[in-house]
Amino acid sequence: MRKRIIEVSTDYKILIVDDEEGIINSMKVMLTRSGYFCVGISNPLEAIETLKNEHFDMLILDYIMSPIHGDEVVAKIREFNKDIYILLLTGHKDLAPPLETIKALDIQGYCEKGDKFDQLLLLIESGIKSISQMRTIRQFKDGLNRILQAVPKIYQLQPIGVILEEILQGLMPLVNSKDAFILIDDCNSAEGEIIFKGVGEYDIQAESLVTMLSPELMENIGRARDRKKVHLLDHGIILPLMNEEKKSIGVIYIESSNLGDGIKLLEIYSNQAASSINNAFLHSLINMKKDELDKTYQELRKRYIDTIEALRLTVDAKDIYTRGHSDRVAYYAAKLGEAFGLSEDEIELLKVGGIFHDIGKIGTADDILFKTDKLSYDEYEEIKKHPLKGAYILSAISMFKDVVPLVKYHHERVDGKGYPEGLKGDEIPFLARILTVADAFDAMMSDRKYRSKLSLEETKEQFRLYSGTQFDPQVVEMLFKILENYDLMIEELSKTFS
């Protein structure tokens, strides 16, 4: 009976580096039988040059090699490649590199050589899953960035045809599509007319659409509208568009053979598109009612917040060390606001400011955000841009104008040595001074890649030390008062530490 041949996939590329050809050949057989694409190199110096010129997802290398050992190879690779997943092998347990070296070089896995490759294969499969998850996170980060850049354009009051084209231009890069169209009902027409806009092969007149679309595609479009659900096809996707009353107003059709996780991005963007189209129709009505405008505005606000919230969660998802940080900062800021007797509106601003205070980091390179040793001058200057970037993101729509100063100035210091503008004392908005203390408190009380968390008493000592220079003394004093109920606060925040 013939054994089933496993097809080798090139989705993930693995480089094997070992100065023993026999080890390389054995591992290549094992990986190929498991369906992985792999390349073997026996010279570690040649392997370094190969990685400079060619992309690989995973590196499996021996520790004891000639002319340089595995840890030296990794150190050189990390100078230009921070992303590759690395598994280190050794034939002798006593000759393994120290744990500090493995951590410092960001080596994700370590395994002893043996006659059987079961343990190594498990580590490889686990690594491939991690690589796949990071790909998804990067795809979402890039896709949400594109959405965020496109959203302000589609909400501008322009002719409906221009809006539809802007929607398609913003949507197609999310799944690398070239051919798509939007088909919507003309809400200002009593005769049930339609409005059509296509790109690529669908850049045609509306009159030609019926002859071009197959009966099967027309049926699927009707099904998607009737059921108000996304409809997947073999080579594309149909996204229903609904107004704020959940009534169908049309569809978007995109041709793509590789949708993958991009479907979620398309759904987020199509919700924005539906809201902007409905907004355009409402503004074109001469006798528009105020309550209809209010509903549209609230829907726009909700969907825009949803988009930024998705971005914020993407920032959190990238790093386990900062996960839940924004939620806790919002909580502490609100508690401080309540202790000062601020109004409900001001407390709400503190909550929103806490949630979105680090949203600007979505545009900061991962190798800077996740660096464990001291930042260079240029890297630190790049990090210092995130409050301003966050302010720009929130400034894209006027409803966030009151929260912009909190995000922009949450790294200012009362002695004037903060950033981005070097404001000091009362020049810094009071709510921003509250947010600064809330942000610093949670940062000190949390584990980070470059240090362990401080104890409560150590954190309080830091605030005593920097009160009047980095922090507003009045806010520090109020922080100490609310910390009298710290045990209860930690209980209420328990979900953010998961």
N, C-alpha and C positions, 0 to 999 in steps of 0.2 A: 504493500500500500504506500503510495507516494505521500511524503510530508507536504503540508501546505506551505507554499512559498510566501514569506512575509515581504510585502513591498516596502522598500526603503524610502522613507520620507525625507525631503530636503527642507522641511519646515524648520528644523533645528540642526545646526552644524556643530559637530564636536571635533576638537583638535586633541590628539593624544601625543604627549611628548615624553619619551623615555629613551635613554641611550642604549637600550637592549632591543634589537629588532624583533626578537622572539616574543617579548612582552607586547610590543605594539601589534604584531600579527595576531596574537591570541585575543587581545582586546578588540581588534577590528572585527574578527569573526564573531565574537560575542555580541557586539553592538549592532553589527549588520543583521545578524539573525533576529535581533530584537526590533529591527525596523528603523535604526538610527543611521544617519549619514555621518561618516567620520573620516578623518584624514590623520595619518601618523607621520611624525617627524622625529628623527633620532638625535638631531643636533639642537640643543636648547637655544643657541644663538640664532640659528636659522628660524626656529619657531617664533622668536621675538619679532624678527623682520617680517615673517609671514603675517602675524597679527597686526602689524602696522599697515599692511596693504590689503588685507582680506578680512571680512567679517566672520567671526565664529561666535556662537552663543555660549559654548561651554569649553573649558580647558581642563583636561585631565593630565596631570604631570607627576613624574617621579620626583622624590625629594633628593636622593643621592644620585647626582649625575655629573658628567664631565663634559665640557670644561667648567661649568658653573652649576651650583645646586639649585634645587627647585625654588627655595625662598628668594634667591637672587633673581631668578627668572621672573617671579611674580612681582618683585619690587620694581623691576624695569618696565614690566607690562603696565603696572598701575600708574606709571608716569603719564601714559597716553590713553589708557583704557580703564575706566572705572566700572564699567558695566558687566564685563564678561564674568560668567559664573565659574568659579575655580574649585576643583577637587584635587587634593594633594594625596599622593600615595607614597608609602615607604615599605621597604621589605624588612625593616628591623624596627621594632617598637622602641628600643632604647635610643635609636638615632633620630627619632621624630623631632621636629622643631618645637620649641617651647610654645605654650598656649598664647603667650603675649605676642609672639611673632605671627601666629595664625590670625589673631584678632587685628593686629596692626595692619596687616596686608589685605584684610578683608577677604580671607580665604573661607569660602562657604562650607566646605566639607573636607573631612580627613578620613583616610581608610588605610588599613594595613593590606599589603599584598598577600595573596594566598592562591592555592591551587584552584579554589572555587571563587567564582565572581558574583555569587548571590548578593553579598552585602554591598559590593560596589554597584551592581545593577540597581539595587533599591535606592542608593544614594543618587544615582544618575536620574532615575525616574522622578525622585523627589525634587531634584534640581530643575528638571525640565518643567515640572508643574510650577515652580517658583518663577522660572523665566517666562512661562506663559502668562502668569498673573501680572508680572511687571509689564509685559507687552500690553495687556489690557489696560492697566493703569495709565501707561503712556498714551495709548490710543485715546482714552477718555480725556486725558489732560489736553492733548493736542486738539481733539474734536471740540471740547467745551471751550477752549480758547478761541477756535474759529467761530463758534456760535456766539460767544460774547462779543467778538468784533463785528459780527454781521447783524446782531439784533438791533442796535441803534439805527442802522440804515433802514431796516424794514418797518420801523415804527414811525419814520418821518412821513409827514403828510405829502404824498406824491401821487401822480396819476396811478391808477390801479395796475396798468401794464408795467410800469417801472417797478412797482412793489413786487409784482410776481416774478419779474426777472431777477431782482435782488434776492428774493427767496431762493430761487433755483441756483444762483451763483454761490450762495452761502451754504446750500445743502449738499450739492453734488461732491465737493471734495471730501466730505465725511466718509464716503464709501467708494472713492475713486471712480465715480460715474461720469460718463460723457453725454448720456442721452436721458432726458427726463421731460416731464411736462406737468403743468397744473391745470386742472379743469374745475371751475367754480361756477356757481349760480350767480347771475347778476341780480343782486338783492334790490336794485333800483328799477328793475324791469318787471312790468306787470304781465308780460307775455312769456315769461319763463325762459328768457334768453340765457346763454352761457358765455363765459369769458374764458379764453384759452391762451396759454403761453407755453411754448415748447423750446427746448434747446437741443443741439446735436441733430440727430436725424428727425426729431420732432419739431424742428424750427420751420413750421409750415403754417398755412392759413387754417383757421378753425373749420372752414368748409371742407378741407381735405382730410380732416381727422377721421371721420367715419369710414372712409374708404381705406385708410391706412391701418386702422386697428382691427385686429382679428376678433371674430365673434366671442372667442373664449376670453380675451382680455376685457372686452366690453362687459361680459357677464361677471367677471371677477371685480371689475370696478363697481358695478351695481351691488354686488354682494358686500364689498367693503363698506359702501355707503349705508346700506341697509342695516348691517350688523354693527356699524360704528367701531370696527376693529381693524387692526393692521392685517393685511392679507399678503402672505409670502408666496411668491411664484418661483419657478425653477431659475429664472434669470432676472429677477427683479422683485420689487415690493410696492404695494399700494398702501398709502397712508391716508386715512379719512381725515377731513378737516371739519371741526365742529365749532359752532359759536358758543358764547357763554351760556346759552340755554341748552347746550348739548344737542343741537339740531345740526344735521349734516349740511354743509355749504359747498362741499366739493371734495376733490382728492388730489394727491400728488402721486405720480407714478415715476419710479426711478429704475432704470435698468442697471443691474450689477450682478456679477456672478460670484462676488466675494463680500457678502454683507457682514458676516461674523457678528462681533459685538457692536458693530456700527449701528445695528438696528435701534438700540437704546438711544444713541445720539440722534438718530433720525426722528424718533418719537418726541424727544425734547424739543428739537427744532421745529417739527411740524406743529406742535402746540403753540410755539411762538408765532409761526406763520399764520395759523388760523386766527389768532388774536389780532395780528397786525392787519389782516385782510378785513376782518370784521370792523376794526377801528377805522379803516379807510372808508368802508361803506357808510358807517355812521356819520362820519364827518362830511360826507357828500350829500347828506340829506338836508335840505333847506329848513325843514320844520322839525329838526332833531329835538327830542325831549331831553331835558337835563338828567333825568334818572337813567336814561339809556347811556349817556356819556359817563355817568358815575359808575355804572356797572362795567363798562368797557375799561375805564381807568383802573378799577379794582382788579379786574381780570388781568390787565397788563401788569399791574404791580405784583400780583401773586405769581404770575409766570416768570417775571423777571427775577423775583426773589428765588423761585425754584431753580432757575438757571445758575444764579450766583451760589446758592446753597450747594448745588451739585459740584460746582467748582471748589467750594470750601471743603467738601467731603473728599474730593480728590486730593487736595493738599494733605488732609489728615491721613488718608489711606496710604500715602507714600511712605510714611514713617511711623512705626509703632511707638516711638519715643514721644511724639507730639499728638498722638491720637486722643481726642477728647479735650485737648487743651483749650480750644476756642469756646466750647460749651462751659468749661469751668471758669474761664475768664469772664464770660457773660454773667454767670451766676454770682461770682464775687463782686463784680462791678455793680450789679443790681442790689446786692446786699448793702454795699457801701452807700449807694444812692438812697436806699430806704432809711439807713441810719442817719443820713444827713437831712432827712425829711423832704427830699426832692419830690416834684410832682410826678404823676403817673407817666406823663409824656417824656419827662427827662429820664425816668427809670427805663422806659421802653427804648429810648435812644442808647442808653448804656448797654442794654441787652443786645441790641442789633449791632452796636459798635464792637462788643465783645465777640460776637459770632463771626463778624467779617474783618476783624482787625488785621489778620494775617493773609487776607485774600490776595494781596499783591505778590505773595511768594509763588503764586502759580506761574509767574513769568521768570522765576529765578532758576538757574541751572541746578540740576540735582547734585552734581559733584561739588557744588559750593554749599548747598543746603545740608548735605550729609557728611561734610568733611569733619573728621574727628580731631585733627590737630589744628594748630593756629592758622587762621586765615591770612593770606597775603594782603597787602594794602589794597590791591585792585579788587580782590575777592570781597573784602570788607566793604569797600565802596559800593560794590554791586548789591550786597545784602542791604545796605542802608537805603537803597532805592525802593524797598518793598512798601513802606508806608505811602509814598507818593504814587506808586503804581496802583495800590489798593484804592487810593482816593480817586484816581482817574477812572478806574473800573466803576465805582459807585457813582461818579459824576455823570456817567453816560445817560442817566435818566434823572430828572429833577426831583423826583419823590424822595431821593436819598440825600438831598442837599444838607440836611441837618446832621446827618451821621458822618458826612465826609470829614469835618474837622477832627472828630475823635480818631478815625482811622489814620488820618494824615499826621497827627501830632502825638500819637501814643508812645513815640520814642524820644520826645523832647524832654529836657531836664530843667529843673527850676533854676539851676546855676547857668543855664545858657549853653551847655556843652553837648546838647543832644542833637538830633537830626529829625527832619531834613532841613529846617530853617534856622536852628539855633535860637529858638525863642526861649525866654526865661521868665520866671515868676508868673505874674498875672497875665503876661502876654499869651500864655498857654491856656486854652479854654479849660474851665474847671472840670467839666466832664472828661476831657482828655487826661487831666491829671489823675482823676479817679481810675480811668482805664489803665494808665501806666502802672499804678500800684497793683491793680488786680492781675495784670499780665505778668509783672515781675514776681508776684507772690506765687502764682501757679508754676512759673518756670523754675523757681528755687525749690519748690516742693515736689518736683517731678524728676524722674530719671531722664537723662539725655545721653546721647552717644558719647559725648566728651567728658561726662562726669556723672556721679551718683547724686540722688536728691539729698537735700539738706533736711535736718530735723526741724520741727516747728520752732524750737528755741534758737537754733542756728539761723533760721530764716528771720526771726524777729530781731536778732542781733544785727543782721545785715541791714534791715530797715532802720534800726537805731543809728547805725554807722553812717548811712547815706541820706538820712532825713535832713532836709534843708539844702542838699546839693543835687542829688538825683531825684528825690521824691519830695512832694509837698508835705511839710510837717503835719498840717491839719488832716490830710488824708491818712497819713501813717498812724496818727493818734486814733482815728476812727477805725482803722484796720485792727488795731490791737483790741478795741472794744468789741468788735463783732467776732473776733477770734475766741472770745470767752465761751462761745457756743460752737467751737470748732468740731467737736465730736458729732453734733447734730448735722452740721454742714457736710461733713464727710459722708454721713449716712445718706443724705439727700443727693449727693453727687456720685454715689456708688456705681451707677450705670455708665458714667463717663470713663471709668477706669478699666472697663472690660476690653 
